[in-house]
C-alpha cells in the first residue's frame, strides 16, 4: 500500500524517462516483466539502476519495490509473453483456445490478439521475433492441417492407402480423427487442400473407404493363408474381417460389378458350405479312384465324420450332391460300410501280395480277411450286383475248392521267393497256410493221377519237387558243398542255418540215417570229407 502512494510517483517517472533514452534499459525492464509473467522474482542489484536503501529497510520491501517498479515502467505485453513461455514449457505448444485462462490470466485472448495484430501488420518486428523464437504459431489451423497431411502421407507410404479407421493413431497422431475431419469439412476446404488430398488418393466417401480398407485387409489375408475363408470372429490388422466377409456374402446381389470383380479376382468364396462340401468330396473321390472304394480307414477321422454326415442328412442334400456321391459308388447304407471296410482291406492285400488268395485264418491289418472272404462265397446270392462285380474284378474264385488250391499255390510261390526252393516240410505252416500238408496233397494227387494238367503245369513252372526226398537231398548236398568250400570241412554246428536252410539239422540226420542212404550218396559225402562220428573232431 505504501508503494501505491504518490510519494513514489516521482521514482517511476524518473525510471520511465531513463528508459525512453536508453534502449538497453528498456530491454532489461521488459525482460524483468517477462520474468514476472513466469512467476520469477526480479532484482535491480548489479544493474544500471542503483537505489540507496537504508539498512533498516527489509528485503521484502525491496523485493516489492523492484516488482512495483517493473510493473510501472513496462507494458503488460511482456508479462503475458513470460506467461506464454511458462505455458509452452508446461504443455509443449502455444495453440491456446481463445477462451482459455492460464494461472488466472486470459492468455487465450492475448494469444488471439497477437495473431490478429500480426495479420493486420500492427505487431513490431521485435515482438514478432520474440514470439517466433518460442515457436509461436501465427496460423495454428494451417499448421495443424499440414501436420495432419504429413502424417497421412507417411500413413499411405506404409499401408498403401489413406483409409485410416476412425479411432486409429499413427506415430502418436490421431490420424483417424483428422481424416474424418477432412471429409466432414470437404465443402469448406480451400481448393489447394482439396487438390493435394485428391492427388494423394484420398477417399471422400467413408463407407467406400471402409470397403476398400477391408478389401485390402482380405487380400493380405488371402496372400498369407491362401484362401478367403476367414474364421468367425477373426480380426486382421485391427479389422473384424470375418464380420465384413459375411456382410459381402449377404449383400452379394447389392454389390456393384466392380466390387464383385475385385472379390472374385482373389478367389472369394460366396457359398462357404458348398465350397467346403466340394473340397471334402474331392478328397473322397481321390480316395475312391486310388483304392476303388469309398470306405476310408478309421484313422481318417475328419473324412469319416463327413461321410457319416452325408448319410444322416441325405434328405437335405442337393440333387447335384447326391448325383456326385452316387457316381463314385457312395454307400448310403451305413451297414454296408463294414463290407466296404473288408473290401478295402482285400484291395490292399492284393496290392501287397499280388493276388486275392487269402488263407482262411489269415489276419490282415487286424481283420479276419480270409474268414470274411469265405463268407462272401457262401452268400454270393445275397450280394449286390456291384459287390459281385467288384470281387470278380479283384480275381476272387467263387468255388471254395478251387480257391483253396489257389491259396495254397500262392503261398508256395511266396515260399519259393523267400527260400529259393519248394522243399516244404510236412507239418510246416507258412503265412497262415498249412503249406506242408497242401504240398503233400499235390504229390499224392499227382501219384494217383488225379491232379489236373493245368495245375501240374503251374507247379512245374515254379520247380515243384514231385520226389521230395531225392530233390531235397540234392538241394542240401549242394549247400553242404558250398559250406565245405567256404570253411574247409563238413563240421556243421547242429543248429546252424546256412543258405537259408537248417543245414546243421540235415547233417545230423544224414549221420543218424546212414543205413538208409544209397551207396552213391554215402560215397559222395565221403568224397566231400563228411565226418560220420564228429564228437571228438567237431568245433
C-alpha positions as CSV (number, residue, x, y, z in Angstrom):
1,X,0.0,0.0,0.0
2,X,2.9,2.4,0.8
3,X,4.3,1.8,-2.7
4,X,1.0,2.9,-4.2
5,X,1.1,6.4,-2.6
6,X,2.1,9.5,-4.6
7,X,5.4,9.7,-2.8
8,X,6.9,7.2,-5.1
9,X,5.4,8.6,-8.4
10,X,8.5,10.6,-8.9
11,X,10.6,7.5,-8.9
12,X,8.5,5.8,-11.5
13,X,8.6,8.9,-13.7
14,X,12.4,9.1,-13.5
15,X,12.9,5.5,-14.5
16,X,10.4,5.9,-17.3
17,X,12.4,8.9,-18.5
18,X,15.6,7.0,-18.4
19,X,14.0,4.2,-20.3
20,X,12.9,6.4,-23.1
21,X,16.6,7.4,-23.6
22,X,18.2,4.1,-23.0
23,X,17.1,1.2,-25.2
24,X,19.2,-1.4,-23.3
25,X,17.5,-0.3,-20.1
26,X,14.1,-0.8,-21.7
27,X,15.0,-4.3,-22.8
28,X,16.2,-5.1,-19.3
29,X,12.9,-3.9,-17.8
30,X,10.9,-5.8,-20.4
31,X,12.8,-9.0,-19.6
32,X,12.1,-8.4,-15.9
33,X,8.4,-8.1,-16.7
34,X,8.5,-11.3,-18.6
35,X,10.2,-13.0,-15.6
36,X,7.2,-11.8,-13.5
37,X,4.9,-13.5,-16.0
38,X,6.9,-16.7,-15.4
39,X,6.4,-16.2,-11.7
40,X,10.1,-15.4,-11.1
41,X,11.5,-12.8,-8.7
42,X,13.3,-9.7,-10.1
43,X,16.1,-7.6,-8.6
44,X,17.9,-4.5,-9.7
45,X,21.1,-5.5,-7.9
46,X,24.2,-5.2,-10.1
47,X,22.2,-3.3,-12.8
48,X,22.2,0.2,-14.3
49,X,19.7,1.3,-11.7
50,X,21.1,1.7,-8.2
51,X,18.9,2.6,-5.2
52,X,20.5,3.7,-1.9
53,X,18.3,1.9,0.5
54,X,18.7,2.4,4.3
55,X,19.8,-0.8,6.1
56,X,16.7,-0.7,8.3
57,X,14.5,-1.4,5.2
58,X,13.6,-5.1,4.9
59,X,14.3,-7.4,2.0
60,X,10.6,-8.0,1.5
61,X,10.1,-4.2,1.0
62,X,13.0,-4.1,-1.5
63,X,11.5,-7.0,-3.5
64,X,8.1,-5.4,-3.5
65,X,9.7,-2.1,-4.6
66,X,11.5,-3.8,-7.5
67,X,8.4,-5.6,-8.7
68,X,6.3,-2.4,-8.5
69,X,9.0,-0.5,-10.4
70,X,9.0,-3.1,-13.3
71,X,5.2,-3.1,-13.4
72,X,5.0,0.7,-13.6
73,X,7.7,1.1,-16.2
74,X,6.7,-1.7,-18.6
75,X,3.7,-2.8,-20.6
76,X,1.6,-5.9,-19.7
77,X,2.6,-7.5,-23.1
78,X,6.0,-8.6,-21.6
79,X,4.2,-10.1,-18.6
80,X,1.9,-12.1,-20.8
81,X,4.8,-13.1,-23.0
82,X,6.5,-14.5,-20.0
83,X,3.3,-16.3,-19.1
84,X,3.2,-17.7,-22.6
85,X,6.7,-19.1,-22.2
86,X,5.6,-20.8,-19.0
87,X,2.6,-22.3,-20.7
88,X,4.8,-23.6,-23.6
89,X,7.2,-25.3,-21.1
90,X,4.2,-27.0,-19.4
91,X,2.2,-28.1,-22.5
92,X,4.8,-28.1,-25.2
93,X,2.7,-25.9,-27.6
94,X,1.2,-22.5,-27.9
95,X,-2.1,-23.3,-29.5
96,X,-4.2,-22.0,-26.6
97,X,-8.0,-22.0,-27.1
98,X,-9.5,-18.5,-27.4
99,X,-11.3,-18.5,-24.0
100,X,-8.7,-20.4,-22.1
101,X,-7.3,-18.9,-18.9
102,X,-3.9,-19.8,-17.5
103,X,-2.9,-19.1,-13.9
104,X,-5.8,-16.7,-13.7
105,X,-4.9,-14.7,-16.8
106,X,-6.8,-14.6,-20.1
107,X,-3.9,-16.0,-22.1
108,X,-6.1,-17.4,-24.9
109,X,-7.5,-13.9,-25.7
110,X,-4.0,-12.4,-25.6
111,X,-2.6,-15.0,-28.0
112,X,-5.5,-14.4,-30.4
113,X,-4.8,-10.7,-30.2
114,X,-1.1,-11.2,-31.2
115,X,-2.2,-13.2,-34.3
116,X,-4.7,-10.6,-35.3
117,X,-2.2,-7.8,-34.9
118,X,0.3,-9.8,-36.9
119,X,-2.2,-10.3,-39.6
120,X,-3.0,-6.5,-39.7
121,X,0.7,-5.7,-39.6
122,X,0.3,-4.0,-36.2
123,X,2.9,-6.0,-34.3
124,X,6.5,-4.7,-34.1
125,X,9.3,-6.7,-35.6
126,X,10.9,-7.1,-32.2
127,X,7.8,-8.7,-30.7
128,X,7.3,-10.9,-33.8
129,X,10.8,-12.2,-33.4
130,X,10.3,-12.8,-29.6
131,X,7.2,-14.8,-30.4
132,X,8.7,-16.8,-33.2
133,X,11.8,-17.6,-31.1
134,X,9.5,-19.6,-28.8
135,X,7.7,-21.4,-31.6
136,X,4.7,-19.2,-31.8
137,X,2.2,-20.3,-34.5
138,X,0.7,-17.4,-36.5
139,X,-1.9,-19.8,-38.2
140,X,-2.4,-22.8,-35.9
141,X,-5.2,-24.2,-38.1
142,X,-2.9,-24.3,-41.1
143,X,-0.1,-25.8,-39.2
144,X,-2.3,-28.4,-37.7
145,X,-3.6,-29.3,-41.2
146,X,-0.1,-29.5,-42.6
147,X,0.9,-31.8,-39.7
148,X,-2.1,-34.0,-40.4
149,X,-1.4,-34.1,-44.1
150,X,2.3,-35.0,-43.5
151,X,1.2,-37.9,-41.2
152,X,-1.4,-39.0,-43.8
153,X,1.4,-39.1,-46.5
154,X,3.5,-41.3,-44.2
155,X,0.5,-43.5,-43.4
156,X,-0.2,-44.1,-47.1
157,X,3.5,-44.9,-47.7
158,X,3.3,-47.6,-45.1
159,X,-0.1,-49.1,-45.7
160,X,-0.7,-48.2,-49.4
161,X,-4.0,-46.2,-48.8
162,X,-5.5,-43.2,-46.9
163,X,-8.4,-45.0,-45.3
164,X,-7.4,-44.7,-41.6
165,X,-10.2,-46.0,-39.3
166,X,-11.9,-43.5,-37.1
167,X,-10.1,-44.3,-33.8
168,X,-6.7,-45.2,-35.3
169,X,-3.5,-43.5,-34.4
170,X,-0.3,-43.3,-36.3
171,X,3.1,-42.4,-34.7
172,X,1.2,-40.9,-31.8
173,X,-1.0,-38.8,-34.1
174,X,-4.8,-39.3,-34.2
175,X,-4.8,-39.9,-38.0
176,X,-8.4,-41.3,-38.0
177,X,-9.9,-38.2,-36.4
178,X,-8.0,-35.9,-38.8
179,X,-9.2,-37.9,-41.8
180,X,-12.8,-37.8,-40.7
181,X,-12.5,-34.0,-40.1
182,X,-11.4,-33.5,-43.8
183,X,-14.4,-35.5,-45.0
184,X,-16.8,-33.5,-42.8
185,X,-15.3,-30.2,-43.9
186,X,-14.9,-31.0,-47.5
187,X,-17.2,-28.2,-48.7
188,X,-15.3,-25.6,-46.7
189,X,-11.7,-26.7,-47.5
190,X,-9.8,-24.4,-49.9
191,X,-9.1,-25.6,-53.4
192,X,-5.4,-26.2,-52.9
193,X,-6.1,-28.5,-50.0
194,X,-8.7,-30.5,-51.9
195,X,-6.2,-30.9,-54.8
196,X,-3.5,-32.1,-52.5
197,X,-5.8,-34.6,-50.9
198,X,-7.1,-35.8,-54.3
199,X,-3.6,-36.2,-55.6
200,X,-2.7,-38.4,-52.6
201,X,-5.7,-40.7,-53.4
202,X,-7.9,-39.5,-50.5
203,X,-11.3,-41.2,-50.2
204,X,-14.0,-38.7,-49.5
205,X,-16.8,-41.3,-49.0
206,X,-16.1,-43.0,-45.7
207,X,-18.3,-46.0,-46.5
208,X,-16.4,-46.6,-49.8
209,X,-13.2,-46.0,-48.0
210,X,-14.0,-48.6,-45.3
211,X,-14.9,-51.1,-48.0
212,X,-11.6,-50.6,-49.8
213,X,-9.7,-50.8,-46.5
214,X,-11.4,-54.1,-45.6
215,X,-10.8,-55.5,-49.1
216,X,-7.1,-54.7,-48.8
217,X,-7.1,-56.5,-45.5
218,X,-8.8,-59.5,-47.1
219,X,-6.3,-59.5,-50.0
220,X,-3.4,-59.5,-47.5
221,X,-5.1,-62.4,-45.6
222,X,-5.5,-64.4,-48.9
223,X,-1.8,-63.9,-49.7
224,X,-0.8,-65.0,-46.2
225,X,-3.2,-68.0,-45.8
226,X,-4.0,-69.0,-49.4
227,X,-7.8,-68.5,-49.2
228,X,-10.6,-66.2,-48.2
229,X,-12.2,-68.5,-45.7
230,X,-11.9,-66.2,-42.7
231,X,-12.7,-67.8,-39.4
232,X,-15.6,-66.4,-37.4
233,X,-14.6,-63.7,-35.0
234,X,-11.1,-63.3,-36.6
235,X,-9.6,-59.8,-36.6
236,X,-6.9,-59.0,-39.1
237,X,-4.9,-55.8,-38.7
238,X,-7.4,-54.4,-36.3
239,X,-10.4,-55.0,-38.5
240,X,-13.2,-57.5,-37.8
241,X,-12.6,-59.2,-41.1
242,X,-14.9,-62.2,-40.6
243,X,-17.9,-59.9,-40.0
244,X,-17.1,-57.9,-43.1
245,X,-16.7,-61.0,-45.3
246,X,-20.1,-62.3,-44.0
247,X,-21.7,-58.9,-44.9
248,X,-20.3,-59.2,-48.5
249,X,-21.9,-62.6,-48.9
250,X,-25.2,-61.4,-47.5
251,X,-25.1,-58.3,-49.8
252,X,-23.9,-60.1,-53.0
253,X,-26.9,-59.0,-55.0
254,X,-26.5,-55.4,-54.0
255,X,-22.7,-55.1,-54.7
256,X,-21.5,-53.1,-57.7
257,X,-19.9,-55.1,-60.6
258,X,-16.6,-53.5,-59.8
259,X,-16.6,-54.9,-56.2
260,X,-17.8,-58.3,-57.4
261,X,-14.9,-58.4,-59.8
262,X,-12.4,-57.4,-57.2
263,X,-13.7,-60.1,-54.8
264,X,-13.8,-62.8,-57.5
265,X,-10.2,-61.9,-58.5
266,X,-8.8,-63.1,-55.2
267,X,-10.9,-66.3,-55.1
268,X,-13.7,-65.1,-52.8
269,X,-15.9,-67.9,-51.6
270,X,-19.6,-66.8,-51.8
271,X,-21.1,-70.1,-50.5
272,X,-18.8,-71.5,-47.8
273,X,-20.9,-74.6,-47.1
274,X,-20.9,-75.6,-50.8
275,X,-17.2,-74.9,-51.1
276,X,-16.3,-77.0,-48.1
277,X,-18.6,-79.8,-49.2
278,X,-16.9,-80.0,-52.6
279,X,-13.5,-79.7,-51.0
280,X,-14.1,-82.8,-48.9
281,X,-15.9,-84.6,-51.7
282,X,-12.8,-84.2,-53.9
283,X,-10.8,-85.9,-51.1
284,X,-13.3,-88.8,-51.1
285,X,-13.3,-89.0,-54.9
286,X,-9.5,-89.2,-54.9
287,X,-9.5,-92.0,-52.4
288,X,-12.1,-93.9,-54.4
289,X,-10.0,-93.5,-57.5
290,X,-6.9,-94.8,-55.8
291,X,-8.4,-97.7,-53.8
292,X,-11.6,-98.4,-55.7
293,X,-13.9,-97.9,-52.6
294,X,-15.5,-95.1,-50.6
295,X,-14.6,-96.8,-47.4
296,X,-12.0,-94.8,-45.5
297,X,-9.7,-96.1,-42.8
298,X,-10.8,-95.2,-39.3
299,X,-7.6,-93.1,-38.7
300,X,-9.1,-90.6,-41.3
301,X,-11.5,-89.2,-38.7
302,X,-12.3,-85.9,-40.4
303,X,-13.3,-87.7,-43.7
304,X,-15.2,-90.4,-41.9
305,X,-17.2,-87.8,-39.9
306,X,-18.1,-86.1,-43.2
307,X,-19.2,-89.4,-44.7
308,X,-21.5,-90.2,-41.8
309,X,-22.9,-86.6,-42.0
310,X,-23.9,-87.2,-45.7
311,X,-25.7,-90.4,-44.8
312,X,-27.6,-88.8,-41.9
313,X,-28.7,-85.7,-43.8
314,X,-29.3,-87.2,-47.2
315,X,-32.7,-85.6,-47.4
316,X,-31.1,-82.1,-47.1
317,X,-28.5,-82.6,-49.8
318,X,-29.0,-81.1,-53.2
319,X,-29.7,-83.3,-56.2
320,X,-26.3,-82.4,-57.6
321,X,-24.6,-83.5,-54.4
322,X,-26.4,-86.8,-54.3
323,X,-25.7,-87.4,-58.0
324,X,-22.0,-86.8,-57.4
325,X,-21.8,-89.2,-54.5
326,X,-23.7,-91.9,-56.5
327,X,-21.2,-91.5,-59.4
328,X,-18.3,-92.6,-57.2
329,X,-20.2,-95.6,-55.7
330,X,-21.0,-94.0,-52.3
331,X,-22.7,-96.4,-49.8
332,X,-25.7,-94.7,-48.3
333,X,-26.5,-97.7,-46.0
334,X,-24.2,-97.5,-43.0
335,X,-24.4,-101.2,-42.5
336,X,-22.7,-101.7,-45.9
337,X,-19.7,-99.8,-44.6
338,X,-18.5,-102.9,-42.8
339,X,-18.5,-104.7,-46.2
340,X,-16.6,-101.8,-47.6
341,X,-14.1,-102.0,-44.8
342,X,-13.2,-105.6,-45.7
343,X,-13.3,-104.9,-49.4
344,X,-10.8,-102.1,-49.0
345,X,-8.6,-104.5,-46.9
346,X,-8.8,-107.0,-49.8
347,X,-7.7,-104.4,-52.3
348,X,-4.7,-103.6,-50.0
349,X,-3.9,-107.3,-49.6
350,X,-3.8,-107.8,-53.4
351,X,-1.7,-104.7,-53.8
352,X,0.8,-106.1,-51.3
353,X,0.9,-109.8,-52.3
354,X,-0.2,-109.7,-55.9
355,X,-3.2,-111.9,-55.5
356,X,-6.5,-112.2,-53.7
357,X,-5.9,-115.7,-52.4
358,X,-6.3,-115.1,-48.7
359,X,-5.8,-118.1,-46.3
360,X,-8.9,-119.0,-44.2
361,X,-7.4,-118.0,-40.8
362,X,-5.3,-115.1,-42.1
363,X,-5.3,-111.8,-40.2
364,X,-4.6,-108.8,-42.3
365,X,-4.4,-105.3,-40.7
366,X,-6.3,-106.6,-37.7
367,X,-9.2,-108.1,-39.9
368,X,-10.1,-111.8,-40.3
369,X,-9.9,-111.2,-44.1
370,X,-9.8,-114.9,-45.0
371,X,-12.9,-115.8,-43.0
372,X,-14.8,-112.8,-44.4
373,X,-13.9,-113.8,-48.0
374,X,-15.1,-117.3,-47.3
375,X,-18.4,-115.9,-46.1
376,X,-18.8,-113.9,-49.3
377,X,-18.5,-117.1,-51.3
378,X,-21.2,-118.7,-49.1
379,X,-23.6,-115.8,-49.5
380,X,-22.9,-114.8,-53.1
381,X,-26.6,-114.9,-54.0
382,X,-27.2,-112.2,-51.3
383,X,-24.6,-109.8,-52.5
384,X,-25.5,-106.9,-54.7
385,X,-24.6,-106.9,-58.4
386,X,-22.0,-104.2,-57.8
387,X,-20.4,-106.1,-54.9
388,X,-20.1,-109.3,-57.0
389,X,-18.6,-107.3,-59.9
390,X,-16.0,-105.7,-57.6
391,X,-15.0,-109.1,-56.1
392,X,-14.7,-110.5,-59.7
393,X,-12.5,-107.6,-60.6
394,X,-10.2,-108.5,-57.7
395,X,-9.9,-112.0,-59.1
396,X,-12.0,-113.9,-56.5
397,X,-12.6,-117.6,-57.1
398,X,-16.2,-118.4,-56.0
399,X,-15.6,-122.2,-55.9
400,X,-14.3,-122.9,-52.4
401,X,-12.2,-125.9,-53.5
402,X,-10.6,-124.0,-56.4
403,X,-10.0,-121.1,-54.1
404,X,-8.4,-123.3,-51.6
405,X,-5.9,-124.7,-54.2
406,X,-5.1,-121.1,-55.4
407,X,-4.4,-120.0,-51.8
408,X,-2.0,-122.9,-51.3
409,X,-0.3,-122.3,-54.6
410,X,0.1,-118.6,-53.9
411,X,1.6,-119.4,-50.5
412,X,4.1,-121.8,-52.2
413,X,5.1,-119.2,-54.7
414,X,5.8,-116.8,-51.9
415,X,7.7,-119.5,-50.0
416,X,10.0,-120.1,-53.0
417,X,10.5,-116.4,-53.5
418,X,11.7,-116.2,-49.9
419,X,13.7,-119.5,-49.6
420,X,14.6,-120.3,-53.2
421,X,13.0,-123.8,-53.3
422,X,9.7,-125.6,-52.9
423,X,11.0,-128.1,-50.2
424,X,8.4,-127.5,-47.6
425,X,8.5,-129.8,-44.6
426,X,5.4,-132.0,-44.0
427,X,3.9,-130.2,-40.9
428,X,5.0,-126.7,-41.6
429,X,2.8,-123.6,-41.9
430,X,3.5,-120.5,-43.9
431,X,1.7,-117.2,-43.6
432,X,-1.4,-118.8,-42.1
433,X,-1.5,-121.7,-44.7
434,X,-0.8,-125.3,-43.7
435,X,1.6,-125.4,-46.7
436,X,3.3,-128.7,-45.8
437,X,0.0,-130.6,-45.8
438,X,-1.0,-128.8,-49.0
439,X,2.2,-129.8,-50.8
440,X,1.8,-133.4,-49.7
441,X,-1.8,-133.5,-51.1
442,X,-0.4,-132.3,-54.5
443,X,2.2,-135.1,-54.6
444,X,-0.5,-137.7,-53.6
445,X,-2.9,-136.4,-56.3
446,X,-0.1,-136.4,-58.8
447,X,0.8,-140.0,-57.9
448,X,-2.8,-141.1,-58.2
449,X,-3.1,-139.2,-61.5
450,X,-5.9,-137.1,-60.1
451,X,-4.2,-133.7,-60.4
452,X,-5.4,-131.5,-63.3
453,X,-2.9,-130.9,-66.1
454,X,-3.1,-127.1,-65.7
455,X,-2.2,-127.4,-62.1
456,X,0.7,-129.8,-62.8
457,X,1.9,-127.2,-65.4
458,X,1.8,-124.4,-62.8
459,X,3.7,-126.4,-60.3
460,X,6.3,-127.5,-62.8
461,X,6.8,-123.9,-63.8
462,X,8.0,-123.0,-60.3
463,X,10.2,-126.0,-59.9
464,X,8.0,-128.2,-57.7
465,X,9.7,-131.3,-56.3
466,X,7.5,-134.3,-57.1
467,X,10.0,-136.7,-55.5
468,X,10.8,-134.6,-52.4
469,X,13.3,-136.9,-50.7
470,X,15.6,-137.1,-53.7
471,X,15.2,-133.4,-54.7
472,X,15.7,-132.3,-51.1
473,X,18.8,-134.4,-50.6
474,X,20.4,-132.9,-53.7
475,X,19.5,-129.4,-52.6
476,X,21.0,-129.9,-49.2
477,X,24.1,-131.7,-50.6
478,X,24.8,-128.7,-52.8
479,X,24.5,-126.3,-49.9
480,X,26.8,-128.6,-47.8
481,X,29.4,-128.4,-50.7
482,X,29.2,-124.6,-50.6
483,X,29.8,-124.7,-46.8
484,X,32.8,-127.1,-47.1
485,X,34.3,-124.9,-49.8
486,X,33.9,-121.8,-47.5
487,X,35.0,-123.4,-44.2
488,X,37.2,-126.3,-45.4
489,X,35.3,-129.1,-43.7
490,X,31.8,-130.5,-43.1
491,X,31.7,-130.0,-39.4
492,X,28.4,-128.0,-39.4
493,X,27.1,-126.9,-35.9
494,X,23.9,-128.7,-35.1
495,X,21.7,-125.6,-35.0
496,X,23.3,-123.7,-37.9
497,X,21.2,-122.2,-40.6
498,X,23.2,-121.8,-43.7
499,X,22.0,-120.8,-47.2
500,X,18.6,-120.1,-45.7
501,X,18.2,-123.8,-44.7
502,X,18.7,-125.7,-41.4
503,X,21.9,-127.3,-42.6
504,X,23.1,-128.4,-39.2
505,X,19.9,-130.4,-38.7
506,X,20.2,-132.0,-42.1
507,X,23.8,-133.1,-41.5
508,X,22.8,-134.7,-38.2
509,X,20.0,-136.6,-40.0
510,X,22.5,-138.0,-42.6
511,X,24.6,-139.5,-39.7
512,X,21.5,-140.9,-38.0
513,X,20.1,-142.5,-41.1
514,X,23.3,-143.5,-42.9
515,X,22.0,-147.0,-43.3
516,X,19.1,-145.6,-45.4
517,X,21.3,-143.7,-47.8
518,X,22.2,-145.1,-51.1
519,X,25.8,-146.3,-51.8
520,X,26.2,-143.4,-54.2
521,X,25.1,-140.8,-51.6
522,X,27.5,-142.2,-49.0
523,X,30.4,-142.1,-51.5
524,X,29.6,-138.5,-52.5
525,X,29.5,-137.5,-48.8
526,X,32.9,-139.3,-48.2
527,X,34.4,-137.5,-51.2
528,X,33.3,-134.2,-49.6
529,X,35.1,-135.1,-46.4
530,X,32.0,-135.8,-44.4
531,X,32.6,-136.8,-40.8
532,X,30.3,-139.6,-39.6
533,X,31.4,-139.6,-36.0
534,X,32.1,-136.0,-35.2
535,X,32.1,-135.9,-31.4
536,X,35.9,-135.7,-30.9
537,X,36.6,-133.6,-34.0
538,X,33.7,-131.0,-34.1
539,X,34.4,-127.5,-33.1
